[in-house]
Amino acid sequence: MGFTLKDILHNKAKHLLHIETDPGLGCTEPAAVGLSAAAAAALLKETSIESIEVATDPNIYKNAMGVIIPGSGGRSGIPLAAAMGAVAGKPENRLQVFSTVDKQGLENAESLLKNGKVSAGIKEGQEGLYVRTIIKAGGHTAEAVITGRHDHIESLSIDGHPQQDHPLLRGMGSEDLSAEELEPWLTSLSLGEMVDLSDDLDRDDITYIQRGIDLNMSLVKYGLSHGPGLGVGKTQQSLLRQGLLKNDMVLAGGMFAAAGIDSRMGGVMLPAMTLAGSGNQGIAAGTPVVAATGFATLEDSLLLIKSVTLSYLVTCYIKTLAGRIGPLCGSAVAGGAGVAAGVTHLLGGTVEKIGGAIKNHIENFATVICDGAKTSCALKVGEATSSGVKSALMALQGTVVKPVDGIIDQTPEATMRNLGKLTRSGLGGMDPAILNIMLNKCF
């Protein structure tokens, strides 16, 4: 089409990539809780905290209640995330808020919990991402509210007085185009336009995408070496060495994703490049495409970056239609579809073949649920991304799900829209049921 990512439609594609990707330490849901608490605490001069009260939407609660928090010594929980953010987090670090928590900070956070000064609950009826933290100290009350995005601080107040000019409200420098403004544009694109955008990267874009790949591959390497979390990636590597699994593109793709998520869900102190609000999605959408390069001869040295970019765009496209956070496992479904597209592109597939790969994956994984963030995400997402690679290989051979089957439609765009409709209107009762089970389990 002759346009570049830098110039297309008033720079929208470049802004989209920068808004939807951001380094984050650990799971983004407890990070959002920690960030909200750190932002509220930053308004108070008094360091002796009397109480911390956290309220979240049901999905944040679901994803933050059981996942390991970086710097916590292997522990989890929304009250602990809030306490760690309040006493030791720096809000300017955004989704890496726990990077400054040291041993003393953790002890101070634990003391708040031990003395019953931290409470957490669900704001009933709240739709969309929401975290509100109220901290009382020294006779003053500070409040921070996060909405829409995990690192978007919507409001700050002290003793009921809004802090409208506070630096933390200025975001991360992409305020000229918000994610909400870009969503209609993104979902208006055809798959062919997304491929063209991915193929027309400038030098800055290439450097930025490569940085994300490097961050997530560091998590993969750590996971394969140390087996944190559930150790899915390292276990598969061991099975390979025993000759019980065969090393091929399909297995390698899932193993890379699983190892990266093992590290992230295991609380390893290494940041991930998040995608559409989730580090797991960033790992899932990118690392299997990297794995595929070990089984392919690439004539274009930039083809990997172009293919990962396409995977990111497809993932964001689906997440925009299905919802940023909800009953669908975005890493398995959207990230896996991104992998299917990216690997097909990597191996020289046409736009038609790429679309076929997306259809294949959606037929396989359309209704895989999200039952909270936890170490076993590595198992689920590893299998899904392996399937994404296989969906690409099947499409390249001409095997594609027919449009008369289920929610699959004539085009990949229509199929992705059908997936969005299914998620938003057909799975409405899924989240409350999942959360109810999780809250009432006996250990």
Backbone hydrogen bonds, N-H to C=O, Kabsch-Sander energy under -0.5 kcal/mol:
donor,donor_aa,acceptor,acceptor_aa,energy
5,L,200,D,-3.0
7,D,4,T,-0.6
8,I,4,T,-2.3
10,H,7,D,-0.9
12,K,8,I,-1.2
12,K,9,L,-0.9
13,A,8,I,-0.6
14,K,5,L,-0.8
15,H,11,N,-2.2
16,L,12,K,-2.6
17,L,13,A,-2.1
18,H,14,K,-2.0
19,I,15,H,-2.8
20,E,16,L,-2.8
21,T,17,L,-0.7
22,D,274,T,-0.6
24,G,272,A,-2.9
25,L,95,L,-2.2
26,G,24,G,-0.6
26,G,270,L,-0.5
31,A,27,C,-1.5
32,A,28,T,-2.1
33,V,29,E,-1.9
34,G,30,P,-2.9
35,L,31,A,-2.8
36,S,32,A,-2.4
37,A,33,V,-2.2
38,A,34,G,-2.6
39,A,35,L,-2.6
40,A,36,S,-2.1
41,A,37,A,-2.7
42,A,38,A,-1.7
43,L,40,A,-1.3
44,L,41,A,-1.6
49,I,47,T,-1.3
50,E,136,K,-3.1
51,S,136,K,-1.4
52,I,117,K,-2.7
53,E,134,I,-2.6
54,V,119,S,-2.4
55,A,132,R,-2.4
56,T,121,G,-1.8
57,D,130,Y,-1.8
61,Y,57,D,-2.1
62,K,58,P,-2.5
63,N,59,N,-2.3
64,A,60,I,-1.8
65,M,61,Y,-1.6
68,I,265,M,-0.9
69,I,75,R,-2.6
71,G,267,G,-0.6
72,S,69,I,-1.8
77,G,64,A,-0.7
77,G,67,V,-0.5
81,A,77,G,-2.2
82,A,78,I,-2.5
83,A,79,P,-2.4
84,M,80,L,-2.9
85,G,81,A,-2.2
86,A,82,A,-2.5
87,V,83,A,-2.4
88,A,84,M,-2.0
89,G,84,M,-0.7
89,G,85,G,-1.2
90,K,97,V,-0.7
93,N,90,K,-2.2
94,R,91,P,-1.8
96,Q,93,N,-2.4
97,V,94,R,-1.3
99,S,96,Q,-2.0
100,T,97,V,-0.7
101,V,98,F,-1.5
102,D,100,T,-0.6
106,L,102,D,-2.4
107,E,103,K,-2.1
108,N,104,Q,-2.4
109,A,105,G,-2.1
110,E,106,L,-2.6
111,S,107,E,-1.9
112,L,108,N,-1.6
113,L,109,A,-1.7
114,K,110,E,-2.7
115,N,111,S,-1.9
116,G,113,L,-1.7
117,K,112,L,-2.6
119,S,52,I,-2.4
121,G,54,V,-2.0
123,K,56,T,-3.2
124,E,122,I,-1.1
126,Q,123,K,-1.8
131,V,146,I,-2.3
132,R,55,A,-2.8
133,T,144,A,-2.5
134,I,53,E,-2.6
135,I,142,A,-2.7
136,K,51,S,-2.2
137,A,140,H,-2.3
138,G,48,S,-0.6
140,H,137,A,-1.9
142,A,135,I,-2.9
143,E,157,S,-2.7
144,A,133,T,-2.1
145,V,155,S,-2.3
146,I,131,V,-3.1
147,T,152,H,-1.7
148,G,129,L,-1.5
149,R,147,T,-2.8
152,H,149,R,-1.6
153,I,151,D,-1.0
154,E,145,V,-2.1
154,E,152,H,-0.9
155,S,145,V,-1.4
157,S,143,E,-2.2
158,I,161,H,-2.0
159,D,141,T,-3.8
161,H,158,I,-1.9
163,Q,156,L,-3.1
164,Q,162,P,-0.8
166,H,163,Q,-1.4
169,L,166,H,-2.0
170,R,167,P,-1.7
171,G,168,L,-0.6
173,G,170,R,-0.8
177,L,174,S,-1.1
182,L,178,S,-1.6
183,E,179,A,-1.5
185,W,181,E,-0.5
186,L,182,L,-2.8
187,T,183,E,-2.4
188,S,184,P,-0.6
188,S,185,W,-0.9
189,L,185,W,-0.6
189,L,186,L,-1.4
194,M,190,S,-1.9
195,V,191,L,-2.3
196,D,192,G,-2.3
197,L,193,E,-2.5
198,S,194,M,-2.1
199,D,195,V,-1.7
200,D,196,D,-0.7
200,D,197,L,-0.9
206,I,202,D,-2.4
207,T,203,R,-2.2
208,Y,204,D,-2.3
209,I,205,D,-2.8
210,Q,206,I,-2.4
211,R,207,T,-1.9
212,G,208,Y,-1.6
213,I,209,I,-2.2
214,D,210,Q,-2.6
215,L,211,R,-2.3
216,N,212,G,-2.3
217,M,213,I,-2.4
218,S,214,D,-1.6
219,L,215,L,-1.2
220,V,216,N,-1.7
221,K,217,M,-2.6
222,Y,218,S,-2.0
223,G,219,L,-2.5
224,L,220,V,-2.6
225,S,221,K,-1.7
226,H,222,Y,-2.9
227,G,222,Y,-0.5
227,G,223,G,-1.9
231,G,228,P,-1.8
235,T,231,G,-2.1
236,Q,232,V,-2.2
237,Q,233,G,-2.0
238,S,234,K,-2.2
239,L,235,T,-2.3
240,L,236,Q,-2.0
241,R,237,Q,-1.9
242,Q,238,S,-1.5
243,G,240,L,-1.4
244,L,239,L,-2.3
245,L,239,L,-1.1
248,D,246,K,-0.8
252,A,248,D,-2.7
253,G,249,M,-2.1
254,G,250,V,-1.6
255,M,251,L,-2.6
256,F,252,A,-2.5
257,A,253,G,-1.8
258,A,254,G,-2.6
259,A,255,M,-2.5
260,G,256,F,-2.2
261,I,257,A,-2.2
262,D,258,A,-2.7
263,S,259,A,-1.8
264,R,260,G,-2.1
265,M,261,I,-3.1
266,G,262,D,-1.2
267,G,264,R,-1.4
268,V,263,S,-2.4
270,L,268,V,-2.0
272,A,24,G,-3.2
274,T,22,D,-2.2
274,T,272,A,-0.9
275,L,278,S,-2.3
276,A,20,E,-2.2
278,S,275,L,-1.3
282,G,278,S,-1.5
283,I,279,G,-2.5
284,A,280,N,-3.2
285,A,281,Q,-2.7
286,G,282,G,-1.3
287,T,283,I,-2.0
289,V,286,G,-0.7
290,V,286,G,-1.6
291,A,287,T,-2.4
292,A,288,P,-1.8
293,T,289,V,-0.8
293,T,290,V,-1.0
294,G,291,A,-1.5
295,F,292,A,-1.8
296,A,293,T,-1.0
298,L,296,A,-0.6
299,E,297,T,-0.6
301,S,299,E,-0.6
303,L,300,D,-1.8
306,K,302,L,-2.3
307,S,303,L,-2.5
308,V,304,L,-2.6
309,T,305,I,-2.3
310,L,306,K,-2.0
311,S,307,S,-2.0
312,Y,308,V,-2.5
313,L,309,T,-2.4
314,V,310,L,-2.5
315,T,311,S,-2.4
316,C,312,Y,-2.7
317,Y,313,L,-2.3
318,I,314,V,-2.3
319,K,315,T,-2.5
320,T,316,C,-2.3
321,L,317,Y,-1.5
322,A,318,I,-2.8
323,G,319,K,-2.2
329,C,368,V,-2.6
330,G,328,L,-1.3
333,V,329,C,-2.8
334,A,330,G,-0.7
335,G,330,G,-2.7
336,G,331,S,-0.5
337,A,333,V,-1.8
338,G,334,A,-2.2
339,V,335,G,-2.3
340,A,336,G,-2.4
341,A,337,A,-2.2
342,G,338,G,-3.2
343,V,339,V,-3.2
344,T,340,A,-1.6
345,H,341,A,-2.3
346,L,342,G,-2.5
347,L,343,V,-2.0
348,G,345,H,-1.7
349,G,344,T,-3.0
354,I,350,T,-2.6
355,G,351,V,-2.5
356,G,352,E,-2.0
357,A,353,K,-2.1
358,I,354,I,-2.0
359,K,355,G,-2.2
360,N,356,G,-2.4
361,H,357,A,-2.2
362,I,358,I,-2.4
363,E,359,K,-2.4
364,N,360,N,-1.5
365,F,361,H,-2.6
366,A,362,I,-1.4
368,V,365,F,-1.4
370,C,327,P,-2.5
371,D,369,I,-0.7
377,C,374,K,-1.8
378,A,375,T,-1.6
379,L,376,S,-0.6
380,K,376,S,-1.8
381,V,377,C,-2.9
382,G,378,A,-1.7
383,E,379,L,-1.7
384,A,380,K,-2.0
385,T,381,V,-2.7
386,S,382,G,-1.9
387,S,383,E,-2.0
388,G,384,A,-1.8
389,V,385,T,-2.0
390,K,386,S,-2.2
391,S,387,S,-2.9
392,A,388,G,-1.6
393,L,389,V,-2.1
394,M,390,K,-2.6
395,A,391,S,-2.1
396,L,392,A,-2.3
397,Q,393,L,-1.0
397,Q,394,M,-0.5
398,G,395,A,-1.8
399,T,394,M,-2.5
400,V,398,G,-0.9
405,D,402,K,-1.9
406,G,404,V,-0.6
408,I,405,D,-2.1
415,T,411,T,-2.0
416,M,412,P,-2.5
417,R,413,E,-2.1
418,N,414,A,-2.3
419,L,415,T,-2.0
420,G,416,M,-2.0
421,K,417,R,-2.4
422,L,418,N,-2.6
423,T,419,L,-2.3
424,R,420,G,-2.6
425,S,421,K,-2.6
426,G,421,K,-0.7
426,G,422,L,-1.5
427,L,422,L,-0.7
427,L,423,T,-0.7
430,M,427,L,-1.6
431,D,427,L,-0.7
433,A,429,G,-1.3
434,I,430,M,-2.6
435,L,431,D,-2.9
436,N,432,P,-2.3
437,I,433,A,-2.0
438,M,434,I,-2.4
439,L,435,L,-2.7
440,N,436,N,-1.2
441,K,438,M,-0.7
